Amino acid sequence: MQIINWNIKQFEKFQTKVLHENQSAKEIQIIMPKDSIMKEHQAPFDISVQVLCGKIWFKIKEEEFELNALDMITVDAKIVHSLGAFEDSIIRLSLAKNDQALRLQNILKK
């Protein structure tokens, strides 16, 4: 058993952290300060992205979605997407076990 605390008080920089990993998946915490952007990228496996607090935009091809706290979007493998924070936001990213969490740091748009 593990209790995971999602409460963040500082949004000074983009951060990712693997919070939990089991036999089939990884749960990643993403901290996105207001106006930060993750440029276009794709995941090798299906993903789920849930906004825990804040507000983001999520773009797939030419379609852009606005996601508020507790909204979630699922994306199939190899679908190009990007996202950005309208507000300071905490995001939960669910990845397949075989996916690499380290690749997220390379996606941040400077």
C-alpha positions in Angstrom: 0.0 0.0 0.0 1.2 3.5 -0.8 -0.4 6.9 -0.2 0.5 9.5 -2.8 0.3 13.2 -2.1 -0.5 15.3 -5.2 -0.7 18.6 -3.4 1.9 21.1 -4.8 2.4 24.6 -3.5 5.3 25.7 -5.8 4.8 26.0 -9.6 8.2 27.6 -10.3 9.3 25.1 -13.0 8.1 22.3 -15.2 8.6 19.0 -13.2 7.9 15.3 -13.7 8.0 12.6 -11.1 7.2 8.9 -11.2 4.9 8.4 -8.3 4.0 4.8 -8.7 4.9 1.8 -10.9 3.3 -1.6 -10.9 3.4 -4.7 -13.2 1.4 -2.9 -16.0 1.6 0.9 -15.7 3.4 4.0 -14.4 1.7 7.0 -12.8 3.5 10.2 -13.5 2.9 13.6 -11.8 3.5 16.6 -14.2 3.7 20.1 -12.8 3.1 22.7 -15.5 3.5 26.3 -14.5 1.2 28.8 -16.3 2.1 29.3 -20.0 4.5 26.2 -20.1 4.1 24.0 -23.2 4.9 20.5 -24.1 5.7 20.5 -27.9 4.3 18.0 -30.3 5.2 14.4 -29.5 3.8 10.9 -29.5 3.8 8.0 -27.0 4.7 4.5 -28.1 1.8 3.1 -26.1 -1.7 4.4 -25.2 -1.8 7.1 -22.5 -4.3 8.8 -20.2 -3.9 12.4 -19.1 -6.0 13.8 -16.2 -5.9 17.4 -14.9 -6.0 17.3 -11.1 -5.9 21.0 -10.7 -5.6 24.0 -13.0 -6.5 24.3 -16.7 -4.7 23.1 -19.8 -5.2 22.9 -23.6 -4.6 19.6 -25.3 -4.2 19.5 -29.1 -4.4 16.5 -31.4 -3.8 17.4 -35.1 -5.9 20.5 -35.7 -8.4 19.9 -32.8 -7.8 21.6 -29.5 -9.5 20.7 -26.3 -9.7 22.7 -23.0 -9.4 20.5 -20.0 -10.3 21.7 -16.5 -9.7 20.1 -13.1 -10.7 16.4 -13.1 -11.1 16.2 -16.9 -9.3 13.4 -18.5 -8.4 12.6 -22.1 -7.1 9.2 -23.5 -4.8 9.0 -26.5 -4.0 6.0 -28.6 -0.4 5.0 -29.2 1.6 7.0 -31.8 -0.9 9.9 -32.0 0.9 13.2 -32.3 -0.3 15.7 -29.6 0.8 18.8 -27.6 -0.4 20.5 -24.5 0.0 23.7 -22.6 -1.0 25.3 -19.3 -3.5 28.1 -19.1 -3.0 28.1 -15.3 -0.6 26.5 -12.9 -1.6 22.8 -13.3 -1.0 19.4 -11.8 -1.5 16.6 -14.3 -1.6 12.8 -13.8 -0.2 10.9 -16.7 -0.7 7.1 -16.9 1.8 5.3 -19.0 2.3 1.7 -20.0 5.0 -0.1 -18.0 7.3 -0.3 -21.0 7.1 3.4 -21.7 9.9 5.7 -20.5 9.1 8.6 -18.2 12.4 10.3 -18.9 11.4 11.2 -22.4 9.0 13.8 -20.9 11.8 16.2 -20.0 12.8 16.4 -23.6 9.4 17.5 -24.7 9.2 20.7 -22.8 9.3 23.7 -25.1 11.9 26.2 -24.0 
